[in-house]
Amino acid sequence: MRHPQHVAIIMDGNGRWARARGLPRSMGHRRGVEAVRQAVRAAGELGIDYLTLFAFSSENWRRPKEEVDELLGLLKHFIRRDLADLHKEGVRVRVIGARDDLTSDIRGLLEEAENLTRDNQRQTLVVAFNYGARDEVARAMRRIAEKFAAGEVSLDGLTADLLDEHLDTAGIPDPDLVIRTSGELRLSNFLLWQSAYSEFVFLPCLWPDFDRQAFEDAIAEYASRDRRFGGLSREIAS
């Protein structure tokens, strides 16, 4: 079966999972962290080189302070509990998203995760934190504009490849497969540039229920697709 090299996941449905069981939203987020652990483990076992998880969007700050504090606490707990195991398993951690406005403790944890695992090569776990795709593109354009104003980039040099090089995901291949749980059919400002030719699989299950079987089902659906990248299908080309 044809496997994707890079899978990106929009982890959606923690709150609805908790509400359906009469539990506080915080319990849904906690169960969601366990689903993260399962997904990272399954990706490694399935031979997926890059796994990107949409952990916290730049719009999530609009949620109630109690919920934001819960999500940040879970991030800290995940890094402190799981980072050593990820490092031992040869997983490299990359974090994408804006960092300038983050508190020093959160920024320090993210940098610690990246620095400790920088030389690992078995798998790359990309954590999208305080991430929004439009903001990412805008930040990249500002950096390019500064170089253009300084004469470091010519007008002819303003290419799609140059923008690629200034995105948070520089050096990471575009996702082959984007999965979203909870039955919602939208990207929610996630990897808009990088997903131009990705395959999309929308699963009805809520994120805390996402397990290895759901992962394998999404990959099987991906393998059945005919990826043309603007060209002819395999059947017509043959």
Residue frames as qw, qx, qy, qz and C-alpha x, y, z in Angstrom:
[[0.000, 0.888, 0.459, 0.000, 0.00, 0.00, 0.00],
 [0.379, 0.541, -0.026, 0.750, 1.28, 3.46, -0.92],
 [0.467, -0.637, -0.429, 0.438, 2.14, 5.38, 2.26],
 [0.116, 0.955, 0.036, 0.270, 2.30, 9.16, 2.64],
 [0.584, 0.223, -0.380, 0.681, 5.64, 10.63, 3.66],
 [0.031, 0.058, -0.354, 0.933, 4.00, 13.50, 5.53],
 [0.274, -0.602, -0.725, -0.191, 0.65, 13.42, 7.33],
 [0.026, -0.190, 0.274, -0.942, -0.87, 16.54, 8.90],
 [0.283, -0.489, -0.825, 0.000, -3.79, 16.29, 11.32],
 [0.260, -0.420, 0.068, -0.867, -6.36, 18.83, 12.46],
 [0.264, -0.172, -0.891, 0.326, -7.27, 17.41, 15.86],
 [0.343, -0.234, -0.053, -0.908, -10.90, 18.42, 16.35],
 [0.666, -0.321, -0.536, -0.407, -13.69, 17.33, 18.65],
 [0.322, 0.047, -0.748, 0.578, -12.35, 17.28, 22.21],
 [0.274, -0.026, 0.344, -0.898, -15.11, 19.50, 23.53],
 [0.721, 0.009, -0.282, -0.633, -17.90, 17.60, 21.78],
 [0.612, 0.050, -0.782, 0.105, -16.47, 14.30, 23.02],
 [0.123, -0.015, -0.684, 0.719, -16.67, 15.58, 26.61],
 [0.442, 0.013, 0.103, -0.891, -20.11, 17.14, 26.19],
 [0.705, 0.003, -0.559, -0.437, -21.56, 13.90, 24.81],
 [0.622, -0.109, -0.731, 0.257, -20.47, 12.20, 28.04],
 [0.453, -0.834, -0.257, -0.182, -21.57, 14.93, 30.41],
 [0.737, -0.309, -0.100, 0.593, -17.97, 15.80, 31.24],
 [0.061, -0.894, 0.058, 0.441, -16.19, 19.18, 31.40],
 [0.640, 0.750, -0.166, -0.009, -14.33, 20.24, 28.25],
 [0.138, -0.755, 0.638, -0.069, -11.05, 19.83, 30.13],
 [0.732, -0.139, 0.663, -0.065, -11.61, 16.07, 30.22],
 [0.784, 0.591, 0.189, -0.008, -11.95, 16.03, 26.45],
 [0.281, 0.867, -0.403, 0.084, -8.64, 17.85, 26.08],
 [0.435, -0.551, 0.704, -0.104, -6.95, 15.41, 28.45],
 [0.821, 0.161, 0.548, -0.018, -8.23, 12.44, 26.50],
 [0.599, 0.800, -0.042, -0.020, -7.11, 14.22, 23.38],
 [0.079, -0.789, 0.609, -0.002, -3.52, 14.23, 24.67],
 [0.656, -0.176, 0.734, -0.012, -3.64, 10.45, 24.92],
 [0.754, 0.577, 0.313, -0.020, -4.85, 10.34, 21.31],
 [0.245, 0.895, -0.370, -0.043, -1.80, 12.45, 20.42],
 [0.399, -0.528, 0.749, 0.011, 0.47, 9.86, 22.01],
 [0.754, 0.200, 0.626, -0.022, -1.24, 7.08, 20.06],
 [0.599, 0.794, 0.073, -0.070, -0.98, 9.02, 16.80],
 [0.045, 0.832, -0.551, -0.052, 2.74, 9.71, 17.22],
 [0.542, -0.293, 0.788, -0.011, 3.36, 6.07, 18.08],
 [0.749, 0.426, 0.504, -0.060, 1.29, 4.80, 15.16],
 [0.439, 0.874, -0.163, -0.130, 2.97, 7.18, 12.70],
 [0.145, -0.680, 0.716, 0.070, 6.37, 5.81, 13.67],
 [0.598, -0.041, 0.799, -0.041, 5.22, 2.21, 13.35],
 [0.667, 0.617, 0.406, -0.096, 3.58, 2.92, 9.99],
 [0.647, 0.040, 0.332, 0.685, 6.74, 4.45, 8.55],
 [0.164, 0.919, 0.276, 0.227, 5.48, 8.02, 8.25],
 [0.606, 0.166, -0.179, 0.757, 8.49, 10.32, 8.19],
 [0.009, 0.151, -0.161, 0.975, 6.71, 13.57, 9.09],
 [0.234, -0.624, -0.745, -0.014, 3.67, 14.05, 11.31],
 [0.029, 0.244, -0.103, 0.964, 2.26, 17.54, 11.83],
 [0.242, -0.569, -0.769, 0.162, -0.31, 18.14, 14.57],
 [0.073, -0.603, -0.130, -0.784, -2.42, 21.30, 14.85],
 [0.437, -0.253, -0.710, 0.491, -2.06, 21.71, 18.60],
 [0.123, -0.714, -0.403, 0.559, -3.09, 25.33, 19.22],
 [0.397, 0.621, 0.387, 0.554, -4.17, 27.91, 16.67],
 [0.208, 0.096, -0.140, 0.963, -3.57, 31.64, 16.84],
 [0.417, -0.413, -0.288, -0.757, -7.37, 31.99, 17.12],
 [0.644, -0.354, -0.673, 0.085, -7.59, 29.71, 20.17],
 [0.248, -0.004, -0.432, 0.867, -6.59, 32.60, 22.43],
 [0.367, -0.273, -0.160, -0.875, -10.18, 33.83, 22.02],
 [0.638, -0.337, -0.683, -0.112, -11.48, 30.91, 24.07],
 [0.560, -0.797, -0.050, -0.222, -12.30, 31.32, 27.77],
 [0.035, 0.758, -0.594, 0.266, -9.20, 31.89, 29.90],
 [0.715, -0.332, 0.564, -0.245, -9.83, 28.71, 31.91],
 [0.927, 0.310, 0.211, -0.001, -9.80, 26.60, 28.76],
 [0.488, 0.780, -0.328, 0.216, -6.70, 28.33, 27.38],
 [0.288, -0.672, 0.618, -0.289, -4.90, 27.74, 30.68],
 [0.872, -0.082, 0.455, -0.159, -5.93, 24.07, 30.55],
 [0.833, 0.544, 0.003, 0.098, -4.57, 23.67, 27.01],
 [0.237, 0.802, -0.466, 0.287, -1.29, 25.38, 27.90],
 [0.559, -0.514, 0.588, -0.278, -0.97, 23.21, 30.98],
 [0.938, 0.137, 0.313, -0.054, -1.47, 20.09, 28.90],
 [0.630, 0.718, -0.233, 0.186, 1.20, 21.26, 26.46],
 [0.101, -0.739, 0.588, -0.312, 3.66, 21.74, 29.31],
 [0.763, -0.267, 0.538, -0.238, 2.77, 18.36, 30.77],
 [0.913, 0.398, 0.088, -0.008, 3.14, 16.62, 27.41],
 [0.458, 0.752, -0.402, 0.252, 6.59, 18.10, 26.80],
 [0.279, -0.634, 0.627, -0.356, 7.83, 17.36, 30.32],
 [0.810, -0.126, 0.521, -0.238, 6.46, 13.81, 30.33],
 [0.880, 0.380, 0.285, 0.005, 6.99, 12.72, 26.72],
 [0.311, 0.883, -0.338, -0.092, 10.01, 14.65, 25.45],
 [0.327, -0.556, 0.763, 0.037, 12.57, 12.19, 26.83],
 [0.711, 0.166, 0.682, -0.029, 10.73, 9.26, 25.24],
 [0.606, 0.783, 0.099, -0.100, 10.46, 11.06, 21.89],
 [0.072, 0.837, -0.538, -0.076, 14.18, 11.81, 22.01],
 [0.524, -0.315, 0.791, -0.008, 14.97, 8.19, 22.89],
 [0.716, 0.395, 0.575, -0.033, 12.89, 7.01, 19.93],
 [0.440, -0.042, 0.470, 0.764, 14.82, 9.26, 17.53],
 [0.173, 0.803, 0.544, 0.169, 11.99, 11.73, 16.96],
 [0.286, 0.044, 0.000, 0.957, 12.91, 15.27, 15.99],
 [0.013, 0.766, 0.582, -0.272, 10.50, 17.94, 17.22],
 [0.200, 0.201, 0.232, 0.931, 9.85, 21.06, 15.12],
 [0.036, 0.659, 0.582, -0.476, 7.50, 23.80, 16.26],
 [0.180, 0.346, 0.421, 0.819, 5.77, 26.12, 13.79],
 [0.218, -0.837, -0.496, -0.083, 3.82, 29.25, 14.62],
 [0.095, 0.797, -0.144, 0.579, 4.46, 32.76, 15.96],
 [0.710, -0.261, -0.501, 0.420, 6.59, 32.96, 19.10],
 [0.222, 0.406, -0.180, 0.868, 7.24, 36.65, 19.76],
 [0.439, -0.487, 0.047, -0.754, 4.17, 37.11, 21.96],
 [0.819, -0.262, -0.510, -0.019, 4.49, 33.85, 23.90],
 [0.542, -0.802, 0.211, -0.135, 5.40, 33.91, 27.57],
 [0.130, 0.700, -0.701, 0.045, 9.01, 33.05, 28.34],
 [0.543, -0.233, 0.778, -0.212, 8.14, 29.73, 30.01],
 [0.816, 0.421, 0.351, -0.182, 6.16, 28.46, 27.01],
 [0.519, 0.793, -0.314, -0.050, 8.77, 29.70, 24.54],
 [0.163, -0.631, 0.750, -0.111, 11.49, 28.08, 26.62],
 [0.723, -0.010, 0.667, -0.182, 9.74, 24.70, 26.60],
 [0.772, 0.612, 0.123, -0.122, 9.29, 24.79, 22.83],
 [0.310, 0.808, -0.500, 0.042, 12.94, 25.69, 22.32],
 [0.445, -0.453, 0.756, -0.160, 14.01, 22.96, 24.74],
 [0.832, 0.229, 0.483, -0.150, 12.07, 20.36, 22.75],
 [0.666, 0.740, -0.097, -0.010, 13.64, 21.52, 19.48],
 [0.067, 0.797, -0.590, 0.114, 17.18, 21.80, 20.81],
 [0.609, -0.336, 0.701, -0.157, 17.20, 18.43, 22.55],
 [0.778, 0.258, 0.572, -0.020, 15.94, 16.54, 19.49],
 [0.289, 0.799, -0.234, -0.473, 17.60, 18.61, 16.78],
 [0.089, 0.521, -0.795, -0.298, 19.87, 15.83, 15.50],
 [0.573, 0.102, 0.788, -0.200, 17.30, 13.00, 15.54],
 [0.216, 0.334, -0.597, -0.696, 16.51, 11.51, 12.14],
 [0.159, 0.173, 0.971, 0.033, 14.05, 8.62, 12.49],
 [0.010, 0.703, 0.676, 0.220, 10.92, 10.77, 12.37],
 [0.097, 0.134, -0.113, 0.980, 9.93, 14.44, 12.57],
 [0.125, -0.680, -0.706, 0.150, 7.04, 15.57, 14.74],
 [0.109, 0.301, 0.113, 0.941, 5.89, 19.05, 13.75],
 [0.147, -0.598, -0.679, 0.399, 3.83, 20.83, 16.41],
 [0.065, 0.545, 0.294, 0.783, 1.74, 23.75, 15.14],
 [0.375, -0.590, -0.549, 0.458, 1.43, 25.99, 18.20],
 [0.017, 0.744, 0.120, -0.657, 0.07, 29.54, 18.15],
 [0.285, -0.067, 0.697, 0.654, -0.16, 28.84, 14.44],
 [0.512, 0.675, 0.365, -0.386, -2.27, 30.40, 11.71],
 [0.692, 0.242, 0.467, 0.494, -1.50, 29.91, 8.03],
 [0.256, 0.889, 0.211, 0.315, -2.35, 33.46, 6.98],
 [0.377, -0.900, 0.209, 0.068, -0.12, 34.84, 9.73],
 [0.768, -0.241, 0.441, 0.398, 2.66, 32.48, 8.66],
 [0.573, 0.532, 0.380, 0.495, 2.52, 33.73, 5.07],
 [0.008, -0.975, -0.075, -0.208, 2.37, 37.36, 6.22],
 [0.566, -0.737, 0.301, 0.215, 5.43, 36.90, 8.45],
 [0.741, 0.031, 0.463, 0.485, 7.31, 35.24, 5.60],
 [0.392, 0.764, 0.306, 0.411, 6.40, 38.10, 3.25],
 [0.238, -0.968, 0.075, -0.011, 7.65, 40.67, 5.76],
 [0.673, -0.482, 0.416, 0.377, 11.01, 38.91, 5.99],
 [0.632, 0.341, 0.476, 0.508, 11.27, 38.78, 2.21],
 [0.148, 0.935, 0.213, 0.242, 10.26, 42.46, 1.92],
 [0.441, -0.846, 0.218, 0.203, 13.04, 43.39, 4.35],
 [0.677, -0.182, 0.515, 0.494, 15.57, 41.51, 2.22],
 [0.463, 0.647, 0.443, 0.414, 14.21, 43.15, -0.95],
 [0.075, -0.993, -0.065, -0.067, 14.49, 46.60, 0.61],
 [0.522, -0.704, 0.387, 0.285, 18.08, 45.82, 1.62],
 [0.445, 0.688, -0.477, -0.318, 18.92, 44.76, -1.94],
 [0.362, -0.333, 0.870, -0.032, 19.46, 41.12, -0.94],
 [0.489, 0.346, 0.800, 0.038, 16.66, 39.88, -3.22],
 [0.034, 0.127, -0.433, -0.892, 15.91, 41.03, -6.76],
 [0.624, 0.206, 0.087, -0.748, 12.48, 41.42, -8.32],
 [0.683, 0.264, -0.605, -0.313, 13.10, 38.32, -10.43],
 [0.259, 0.183, -0.889, 0.331, 13.97, 36.44, -7.26],
 [0.470, -0.029, 0.451, -0.758, 10.50, 36.87, -5.77],
 [0.507, 0.077, -0.763, -0.393, 9.32, 33.35, -6.48],
 [0.839, -0.362, -0.164, -0.372, 7.14, 30.69, -4.90],
 [0.831, 0.023, -0.427, 0.355, 10.30, 28.80, -3.94],
 [0.210, 0.373, -0.374, 0.822, 11.57, 31.87, -2.08],
 [0.570, -0.440, 0.067, -0.690, 8.34, 32.08, -0.11],
 [0.922, -0.142, -0.358, -0.042, 8.66, 28.37, 0.69],
 [0.639, 0.196, -0.452, 0.591, 12.10, 29.02, 2.14],
 [0.011, -0.318, 0.333, -0.887, 10.74, 31.69, 4.50],
 [0.712, -0.411, -0.276, -0.498, 7.74, 29.79, 5.84],
 [0.568, -0.556, 0.511, -0.328, 7.84, 28.15, 9.26],
 [0.941, 0.033, 0.327, -0.075, 7.92, 24.79, 7.47],
 [0.393, 0.775, -0.479, -0.123, 11.09, 25.48, 5.49],
 [0.075, 0.456, -0.885, 0.050, 12.89, 22.21, 4.84],
 [0.464, 0.108, 0.811, -0.340, 9.80, 20.10, 5.54],
 [0.003, -0.136, -0.789, -0.599, 8.04, 18.45, 2.59],
 [0.491, -0.118, -0.071, -0.860, 4.45, 19.47, 1.92],
 [0.541, -0.030, 0.741, -0.397, 1.85, 17.17, 3.50],
 [0.136, -0.008, -0.870, -0.474, 0.71, 14.33, 1.26],
 [0.385, -0.499, -0.753, -0.187, -2.33, 13.74, 3.44],
 [0.154, -0.255, 0.342, -0.891, -4.33, 16.09, 5.66],
 [0.359, -0.393, -0.846, -0.011, -6.71, 14.44, 8.13],
 [0.249, -0.305, 0.251, -0.884, -9.43, 16.23, 10.07],
 [0.161, -0.264, -0.929, 0.201, -11.49, 14.54, 12.73],
 [0.150, 0.371, 0.538, -0.742, -15.02, 15.35, 14.02],
 [0.382, 0.578, 0.710, 0.126, -16.72, 15.47, 10.62],
 [0.088, 0.863, 0.041, -0.496, -15.99, 19.16, 9.97],
 [0.736, 0.415, 0.371, 0.384, -15.10, 19.90, 6.34],
 [0.174, 0.968, -0.065, 0.166, -12.72, 22.85, 6.49],
 [0.711, 0.303, -0.339, 0.536, -9.02, 23.66, 6.91],
 [0.492, -0.842, -0.202, 0.093, -9.41, 26.29, 9.64],
 [0.083, 0.947, -0.298, 0.088, -6.38, 28.33, 8.56],
 [0.748, -0.431, 0.490, 0.124, -4.04, 25.31, 8.66],
 [0.493, -0.233, 0.665, 0.510, -1.13, 24.88, 6.21],
 [0.552, 0.706, 0.257, -0.362, -2.98, 26.72, 3.43],
 [0.297, 0.760, -0.493, -0.301, 0.10, 27.18, 1.23],
 [0.152, -0.399, 0.903, 0.049, 1.59, 23.76, 1.90],
 [0.514, 0.208, 0.800, -0.229, -1.66, 21.86, 1.27],
 [0.394, 0.490, -0.269, -0.730, -2.12, 23.02, -2.31],
 [0.621, 0.252, -0.648, -0.362, -1.86, 19.43, -3.62],
 [0.189, -0.185, 0.879, -0.398, -2.55, 17.45, -0.47],
 [0.448, -0.306, -0.765, -0.347, -5.19, 14.74, -0.29],
 [0.336, -0.305, 0.383, -0.805, -7.86, 15.36, 2.35],
 [0.460, -0.263, -0.845, -0.070, -9.61, 12.77, 4.50],
 [0.358, -0.382, 0.234, -0.819, -12.37, 13.96, 6.82],
 [0.349, -0.105, -0.921, 0.138, -13.23, 11.46, 9.54],
 [0.479, -0.620, -0.339, -0.520, -16.47, 11.44, 11.54],
 [0.722, -0.399, -0.465, 0.321, -14.78, 10.34, 14.77],
 [0.229, -0.958, 0.076, -0.153, -13.96, 12.90, 17.44],
 [0.338, 0.704, -0.573, 0.249, -10.28, 13.38, 18.20],
 [0.437, -0.481, 0.676, -0.348, -10.20, 11.52, 21.56],
 [0.887, 0.105, 0.402, -0.200, -11.53, 8.45, 19.69],
 [0.593, 0.699, -0.387, -0.100, -8.84, 8.64, 16.99],
 [0.752, -0.423, 0.503, 0.056, -6.79, 5.44, 17.20],
 [0.270, -0.375, 0.748, 0.477, -4.47, 3.36, 15.07],
 [0.420, 0.401, 0.801, 0.150, -7.36, 1.82, 13.15],
 [0.253, 0.899, 0.269, -0.237, -8.69, 5.26, 12.23],
 [0.125, -0.742, 0.466, 0.465, -5.15, 6.23, 11.16],
 [0.360, -0.095, 0.853, 0.366, -4.81, 3.14, 9.00],
 [0.401, 0.647, 0.648, -0.033, -8.25, 3.75, 7.47],
 [0.152, 0.918, -0.020, -0.365, -7.22, 7.28, 6.48],
 [0.193, -0.553, 0.678, 0.444, -3.99, 6.01, 4.93],
 [0.437, 0.221, 0.850, 0.194, -5.91, 3.33, 3.02],
 [0.345, 0.835, 0.391, -0.175, -8.19, 6.05, 1.65],
 [0.019, -0.833, 0.351, 0.427, -5.12, 8.07, 0.66],
 [0.362, -0.271, 0.814, 0.364, -3.60, 5.06, -1.09],
 [0.467, 0.489, 0.733, 0.069, -6.74, 4.67, -3.21],
 [0.215, 0.885, 0.098, -0.401, -6.47, 8.24, -4.55],
 [0.719, 0.393, 0.263, 0.510, -4.93, 9.10, -7.93],
 [0.258, -0.792, -0.009, 0.553, -2.65, 12.06, -7.24],
 [0.648, 0.598, 0.329, 0.339, -2.27, 13.99, -10.49],
 [0.388, -0.537, 0.035, 0.748, -0.70, 17.33, -9.45],
 [0.301, 0.692, -0.080, -0.651, -2.41, 18.96, -12.43],
 [0.094, 0.339, -0.813, -0.465, -1.45, 16.16, -14.83],
 [0.696, -0.010, -0.497, -0.518, -3.32, 13.17, -16.19],
 [0.815, -0.350, 0.340, -0.313, -4.61, 10.31, -14.11],
 [0.354, -0.403, 0.827, 0.170, -2.59, 7.12, -14.09],
 [0.633, 0.338, 0.695, -0.036, -5.25, 5.30, -16.10],
 [0.498, 0.846, 0.115, -0.151, -5.45, 7.95, -18.84],
 [0.019, -0.819, 0.533, 0.213, -1.67, 8.40, -18.98],
 [0.438, -0.249, 0.851, 0.145, -1.20, 4.68, -19.52]]
